[in-house]
């Protein structure tokens, strides 16, 4: 499941970048249509969008996972991440313009270029999230429509809200762990796993009493399925009863140790 979802996520990201490059090449924004030939625009926008996209992706993911932005709506989190990613992104765009059209930089101010790069980053990130959200919603509706009768037998009032967001086939299982994967939280249960478009902090809020502990800024483990804490190559890992393990960072290690001590396990 993880491999298929990760591959789909990469495919969608490539599709979004391809669409953005196609639009920029043929529309020639920021005077590139006047300053550059067709093939120069192809090279310029392919390099610009691909490279700036890497900066944006890193900063947006950092913003989504940041504990200081847990209460900030997802849209504003993306804006903050894009604004931060635009700083190195703008520097790269300036260097790229010096190669392809140095005269365009005459009189250009960094704040204005930064604003333009930020806007483009927000639009591209928003398009990617929109496609991901539509794909996830369509998949969820298909899965739910194929198992309506089974779903009606499930006492939804007794089911944690996070489980209610999973496909019906997984709702009877127990949540083992959760891990961030790009913009998604991978929820692993005793019946299988599923990727949900949300932040880890939001997923934890929806557990509704399921005991567990956050082991890392990107990982959470259920108390009932935690086994033992070990150290591998100077890094701590929490072993789970299904044979997997999740990383434990120093800032969360005390909480993990306390949980295991309460269970009588170390």
C-alpha positions as CSV (number, residue, x, y, z in Angstrom):
1,X,0.0,0.0,0.0
2,X,2.8,2.4,0.9
3,X,4.7,1.8,-2.3
4,X,1.5,2.2,-4.4
5,X,0.5,5.4,-2.7
6,X,4.0,6.9,-2.8
7,X,4.2,6.1,-6.5
8,X,0.9,7.7,-7.1
9,X,2.0,10.8,-5.1
10,X,5.2,11.0,-7.2
11,X,3.2,10.6,-10.4
12,X,0.8,13.4,-9.4
13,X,3.7,15.7,-8.5
14,X,5.4,15.0,-11.8
15,X,2.1,15.8,-13.6
16,X,1.6,19.0,-11.7
17,X,5.2,20.1,-12.5
18,X,4.6,19.2,-16.2
19,X,1.4,21.2,-16.3
20,X,3.1,24.2,-14.7
21,X,6.1,24.0,-17.2
22,X,3.7,23.6,-20.1
23,X,1.7,26.7,-19.1
24,X,4.8,28.8,-18.5
25,X,6.4,27.8,-21.7
26,X,3.4,28.7,-23.9
27,X,2.2,31.7,-22.0
28,X,5.6,33.1,-21.3
29,X,4.9,35.0,-18.0
30,X,7.2,37.7,-16.7
31,X,8.2,38.7,-20.2
32,X,9.9,35.4,-21.0
33,X,7.7,35.1,-24.1
34,X,9.3,38.3,-25.4
35,X,12.9,37.7,-24.2
36,X,13.4,34.0,-24.9
37,X,12.8,31.7,-27.9
38,X,10.6,28.7,-27.5
39,X,13.3,26.2,-26.7
40,X,15.0,28.7,-24.4
41,X,11.7,29.0,-22.5
42,X,11.5,25.2,-22.3
43,X,14.9,25.0,-20.7
44,X,14.4,28.1,-18.5
45,X,11.0,27.0,-17.0
46,X,12.0,23.4,-16.7
47,X,15.0,24.2,-14.6
48,X,13.3,27.0,-12.7
49,X,10.2,25.2,-11.7
50,X,12.0,21.9,-10.9
51,X,14.6,23.5,-8.8
52,X,12.4,26.1,-7.0
53,X,9.9,23.3,-6.5
54,X,12.5,21.4,-4.4
55,X,13.0,24.4,-2.1
56,X,9.2,24.8,-1.8
57,X,8.6,21.2,-1.1
58,X,11.2,21.1,1.7
59,X,9.9,24.3,3.4
60,X,6.2,23.4,3.0
61,X,6.8,20.0,4.5
62,X,8.8,21.6,7.4
63,X,5.9,24.0,8.0
64,X,3.3,21.3,7.9
65,X,5.3,19.2,10.5
66,X,6.2,22.2,12.7
67,X,4.8,22.1,16.2
68,X,4.5,25.9,16.2
69,X,2.1,25.8,13.3
70,X,-0.2,23.0,14.5
71,X,-3.1,25.5,15.1
72,X,-2.6,27.3,11.8
73,X,-5.0,26.3,8.9
74,X,-3.4,24.2,6.2
75,X,-3.8,26.9,3.6
76,X,-1.8,29.5,5.7
77,X,0.7,26.8,6.5
78,X,1.3,26.3,2.8
79,X,1.6,30.1,2.3
80,X,4.2,30.3,5.1
81,X,6.2,27.4,3.7
82,X,6.1,28.9,0.2
83,X,7.3,32.2,1.5
84,X,10.2,30.6,3.2
85,X,11.1,28.4,0.2
86,X,11.0,31.4,-2.0
87,X,14.0,33.0,-0.4
88,X,16.5,30.4,-1.8
89,X,14.2,30.0,-4.8
90,X,14.4,33.6,-5.7
91,X,18.2,33.6,-5.4
92,X,18.3,30.7,-7.9
93,X,15.9,32.5,-10.2
94,X,18.2,35.5,-10.2
95,X,21.1,33.4,-11.1
96,X,19.1,31.7,-13.8
97,X,18.1,35.1,-15.3
98,X,21.7,36.2,-15.3
99,X,22.4,33.3,-17.7
100,X,19.4,33.6,-20.0
101,X,18.5,37.3,-19.9
102,X,20.7,39.5,-17.7
103,X,19.1,42.6,-19.0
104,X,15.8,41.6,-17.3
105,X,17.4,42.1,-13.9
106,X,18.1,45.8,-14.4
107,X,16.1,47.7,-11.8
108,X,14.5,44.5,-10.4
109,X,14.3,44.3,-6.7
110,X,14.7,41.2,-4.6
111,X,11.4,41.7,-2.7
112,X,9.4,42.0,-5.9
113,X,11.0,38.9,-7.4
114,X,10.5,37.0,-4.1
115,X,6.8,37.9,-4.1
116,X,6.4,36.6,-7.7
117,X,8.2,33.4,-6.9
118,X,6.0,33.0,-3.7
119,X,2.8,33.4,-5.7
120,X,3.9,30.9,-8.3
121,X,4.9,28.4,-5.5
122,X,1.5,28.8,-3.8
123,X,-0.3,28.2,-7.0
124,X,1.7,25.1,-7.9
125,X,1.4,23.7,-4.3
126,X,-2.3,24.4,-4.2
127,X,-2.8,22.6,-7.5
128,X,-0.9,19.6,-6.2
129,X,-2.9,19.5,-3.0
130,X,-6.2,19.9,-5.0
131,X,-5.4,17.0,-7.2
132,X,-4.3,14.9,-4.2
133,X,-7.5,15.8,-2.3
134,X,-9.8,15.0,-5.3
135,X,-8.0,11.7,-5.8
136,X,-8.3,10.7,-2.2
137,X,-11.9,11.8,-2.0
138,X,-12.8,9.8,-5.1
139,X,-11.0,6.7,-3.8
140,X,-12.7,7.0,-0.4
141,X,-16.2,7.4,-2.0
142,X,-15.5,4.3,-4.2
143,X,-14.4,2.2,-1.2
144,X,-17.3,3.3,1.0
145,X,-19.9,2.8,-1.8
146,X,-18.7,-0.8,-2.2
147,X,-19.3,-1.6,1.5
148,X,-22.3,0.5,2.6
149,X,-24.0,-2.5,4.3
150,X,-20.9,-3.3,6.3
151,X,-20.5,0.3,7.3
152,X,-24.1,0.5,8.6
153,X,-23.4,-2.2,11.1
154,X,-20.4,-0.2,12.6
155,X,-21.3,1.8,15.6
156,X,-19.8,5.1,14.4
157,X,-20.4,6.9,17.7
158,X,-18.0,4.4,19.4
159,X,-15.4,4.7,16.7
160,X,-12.6,7.2,17.0
161,X,-12.9,10.0,14.4
162,X,-9.6,9.0,12.8
163,X,-10.9,5.5,12.1
164,X,-14.0,6.9,10.6
165,X,-11.8,8.6,8.0
166,X,-10.3,5.2,7.0
167,X,-11.8,2.8,4.4
168,X,-14.4,0.5,5.9
169,X,-12.1,-2.5,5.6
170,X,-9.7,-0.9,8.1
171,X,-12.1,0.4,10.7
172,X,-12.4,-2.8,12.6
173,X,-8.7,-2.9,13.1
174,X,-6.5,-1.3,15.8
175,X,-4.3,1.7,15.0
176,X,-0.6,0.7,15.4
177,X,1.3,3.7,14.3
178,X,1.1,6.9,12.2
179,X,3.9,8.4,10.1
180,X,4.2,11.5,7.9
181,X,4.7,10.9,4.2
182,X,4.9,14.1,2.1
183,X,1.6,15.9,2.8
184,X,0.0,12.7,4.1
185,X,-0.2,10.7,7.3
186,X,0.2,7.0,6.8
187,X,-2.1,5.3,9.3
188,X,-1.1,1.7,9.9
189,X,-3.7,-0.6,11.5
190,X,-3.9,-4.4,12.2
191,X,-6.0,-4.6,9.0
192,X,-3.7,-2.7,6.7
193,X,-2.6,0.9,6.1
194,X,-4.0,4.0,4.4
195,X,-2.7,7.5,3.6
196,X,-4.8,10.5,4.7
197,X,-4.2,14.1,3.6
198,X,-3.6,15.9,6.9
199,X,-1.0,16.8,9.5
200,X,0.2,14.4,12.1
201,X,-0.9,16.8,14.9
202,X,-4.5,16.8,13.4
203,X,-4.5,13.0,13.2
204,X,-3.5,12.7,16.8
205,X,-6.3,15.0,17.8
206,X,-8.8,12.6,16.1
207,X,-7.6,9.5,18.0
208,X,-10.3,10.1,20.7
209,X,-8.7,8.3,23.6
210,X,-6.5,5.8,21.8
211,X,-3.4,5.7,24.1
212,X,-0.1,6.3,22.5
213,X,2.9,8.6,22.3
214,X,4.6,10.7,19.7
215,X,8.0,9.3,19.2
216,X,9.3,11.8,16.6
217,X,8.0,14.9,15.0
218,X,6.8,12.7,12.1
219,X,5.9,9.5,14.0
220,X,3.4,8.3,16.6
221,X,2.9,4.8,18.1
222,X,0.0,3.2,20.0
223,X,0.7,2.1,23.6
224,X,-0.9,-1.3,23.1
225,X,1.4,-2.1,20.2
226,X,4.7,-0.7,21.5
227,X,7.2,-3.4,22.4
228,X,10.7,-2.2,23.3
229,X,13.2,0.7,22.9
230,X,16.5,0.0,21.4
231,X,19.5,1.9,20.1
232,X,20.8,1.4,16.6
233,X,23.8,3.4,15.2
234,X,23.4,6.1,17.8
235,X,19.7,6.4,17.1
236,X,16.8,5.1,19.2
237,X,14.0,3.1,17.7
238,X,10.7,1.9,19.2
239,X,9.9,-1.7,18.2
240,X,6.3,-2.5,17.4
241,X,4.5,-5.8,17.8
242,X,3.9,-6.1,14.1
243,X,7.7,-6.3,13.5
244,X,8.2,-2.7,12.3
245,X,9.9,0.0,14.2
246,X,9.6,3.8,14.3
247,X,12.4,6.3,15.1
248,X,12.6,8.0,18.5
249,X,14.1,11.5,18.7
250,X,15.8,12.7,21.8
251,X,13.1,15.3,22.5
252,X,10.4,12.5,22.7
253,X,12.5,9.7,24.2
254,X,11.5,10.4,27.8
255,X,7.8,10.1,26.9
256,X,8.5,6.8,25.2
257,X,10.5,5.5,28.1
258,X,7.7,6.5,30.5
259,X,5.1,4.7,28.5
260,X,7.2,1.5,28.3
261,X,7.9,1.7,32.1
262,X,4.2,1.9,32.8
263,X,3.7,-1.2,30.7
264,X,6.5,-3.0,32.4
265,X,8.6,-3.0,29.2
266,X,11.9,-1.4,28.3
